[in-house]
Amino acid sequence: MKQKILVIEDDRATRTNLVKFLESEGFYAIEAEDGRIGIELAQIHLPELIICDILMPELDGYDVLNNLQQDPKTAAIPFIFLTVSSNNEDLRHGMELGADDYLNKPVTSDQLRAAITSRLRKQQVLLQRYSTISESSENLEQQLRQLQDLLTAKDTLLEHLSHIIRKPLVSMINTLDQFKNTSTEQERNNHIKTLQQELARFLAIVNKVSELQKILTLENAQVLNQFNFLSSELEDYEIEDKV
């Protein structure tokens, strides 16, 4: 696809010559005869580069640039001024507004070609850097989301663990208290059996949680949360808790 360059120039002959040159260089040239039309075309076509005369009726080149700088869609488009003035104050004013380059009329083909090539090359570098930064930002956001998913999954696991181990622990404590006051061999054996059962149950819960921790990683935390996997894996122990 051809790169688009917008030419904003009120002088018909100059504008025609610029458009012909751009087309001969392989660009898609868009032309505007005044600043107001130029602004509209820039917002519609979003060209890769704008070449604009300074001295124009109604809106001059400074007004055009200022308007485009206010619009986020056009603010970053490279902007080259055409001028018959070599006044340093004019040059400084244009640069302060955000212009990228100045070309004094009459401009030669070599000057125009060099200016266009330089601006487009710099713009490409900026776009590549932006793309890299944007990609890095997206990767960071993804890592943060994964970390949040992991923390959520761990919170879920700890919440269920604290709930389901309470019953066997309480049972063992109560059994030990009763064991102290046991008077017969049969009662002692019953209490020992209860302690063994609750201890086995407690160890089973700990082993299950240990297994779940092994599969709880950044990569699959989101899926585990989405399908409520951790809760479902501990349901059997919760059911036993309620019996």
N, C-alpha and C positions, 0 to 999 in steps of 0.2 A: 504494500500500500504506500502511495506517495505521501511524503510529508507535506503538511499544509502550511503555507506562509501567507499571512494577511498583509496586504499593502494598503495603507491609509494615506492617500495623497490627493489633494484637491486639484493639482495641475494635471490635466488629461494626458498631455504628452509624456510627462515624467512617469505617471502611473502606468501608461501603456508600455513604455520601455522597460520598466521594472518587471511587469508581469511577463513580458516576452522573455526577458533574461531568465527569470525563475523557471518558466516552463521549459526553456532550453536546457536548464540544469537538472531537469527531472523532478521539479517540485510541482505540487498542485497549488496554483496561485489564486488567491481570493482578493478582490479589489473593492475598495470603498472610496467614495469621492469626498467624504467629509468625516469628521470625528464622530458624530452621532451614529451614522450608519456603521462606522468602523467598530464602535462599541457593541452594537447589536450583532454584527457578524462574528465578532470575537466570542461572544457568549454563546452563539449558536454552534459555531464550527470548532471552537477550542483549538486553534492552530498551534503548531509547534513553535512558531516564531511570528513576531509582529514587526513590521517595518513601517514607521509612521513619521510623516512630516510634522514639523513643529508649528510653522506659521500657516494656520488654516482659519477660515471664517467660523463663526459660532463657537465651536469647541476647538481649541488649539491642541497641539500634541501633548502638552502638559496636562490639560484637562482629561484627555483620553487616557493617559497613563494613570492618573489619579483615580479615575472611575474604575478602571480595570483592577487596580490594586485593592480596591474596596470589596471586590467580589472574590471569594475563595476559589471559585472555579477558574478564574483568569489571572489571579495574582502572581502565579509562578511562571507564567508564559514569558520567555525571553523577549526583550523589547529593545529595538534599535531605533534611534532617532535619526532623521534626515534634517539637516539644517544648512542654511547659507551663512550662518553666524559662526564666528570662531571665538566669541566672547566667553571667557572663563567662567563668568557668573552664570551664564546660561547652561554651560556644561555642568557646573556644580549643582545647579538647581535640578536639572534632569536626573543626575545621579542620586541626589537626595530623595527624589520621588521613587527611584527604583529602576531607572533605565540601565540597560546592560552595556550599551555602546552608543557612540556617536559617529555619524558619517557626514562629512561636509560635501555639499553639492558644489560642482557636479561630481558625482561619484563614479569611479571607473569600475569595470567588470571585475577586475582583480581585487579591488578593495571590497566590493560587495560580496564576492565569493568568499574571501578570507573571513570577513565578519560573520557571515552566515555559518560557515563551517565551524568557526570557533565557538559561536553561541550554541549551536546544536550539539557540539561535542561536550561542552560543559553541562548542558542540560541533561544529556544522556548519562553522564557520570553522576549527577545529582539524583536522577531517577533510579539508577542502580543502587546508590547508597540508601535511598529511601526504601527501596524494595528489600534490601538486606536488613535494615533496621526494623521494617514492618514485619518481616519474617521472624526476626529474633524476638520481637515483642509478642507475636502470636505463639511462638514456642514457649516463651516464659509464662504467658497466660495459661497455656495448656498444662505446664508443669505445676502451676499454682492450683489449677482446678484438680489435678490428680492428687496433689498433696492434701487439698481440702477433703476430697473423697476418702483418702486414706485415713485422715483424722476422724472423719465422721464414722467410718467403718470401725475404727478402733474404739471410739466412744460407745458404739452400739455393742461391740463385743464385751467391753468392760461392764456396761450396764447389765447385760444379760448374765454375765459371770457373777456379779455381785448378788444378783437376784437368786440364781439357782443354787449357789453354794451355801446360802444362808440356812436352808432347811437341814441338810446333813450336818452342818457344824452345830446348829442348835440341838439337834437330836443327839449328837455325840456328847455334848456338854451335859445335857439332861441325864443321859444314860450313865455317865461317870458319877454324877451326883447320887443317882439311885444306887449305883454299885457300892458306894460307901456304906449304905444302910442295908445291904443285902444280908439276909440271915440264913438262907438255904443254898445248897449247891445248885439246885435247879434254877433258882433266880439268878445266881451268878453266871451260869452258863447262858441263860437267856440274854442277859445284858451283854455278855461278851459277843454273842452272835449278832446282836443289834449293832454293836460297835464295829464289828467286822463288815457288816453289810453297808453301814453308812460310810465307813472309810473306803470301801471298794467303790461306792458310788461317787464319793468325793474325788478319788483318783481318776475315775472314768471321765468326770467333768474336766479335770485339769488336763488330761491327755487329749480330750476333744478340742479344748481351747488351743492347746499347743499345735494341733494339726491345722486348725483354722488360721493361726498366725502365719504358718508357712505359706499359705495361699493368699494371704493378705498383702498385696504389693501395690505399688503406685499404678501399675499397668491395669490391674483388674479390680481395683477398689470401686470404681464407678459401677461396674457390672454387678458386683456383690451387693452394693447398696440398692441398685435399681431393682433387682429381683429379690431383695430381702433375704439373701442366701444365709447370712450369718444367723439371723433369727430362726430361720426354718431348721438349720442344722442343730440348734439347741432346743427345739420344741419338745423332743422326747423327754429331756431332763426336766423341763418346766412342767410337763404333764405329770411326771412322777412326783414333782414337788407338790402338786395340788391334790394328790391322792391321799 
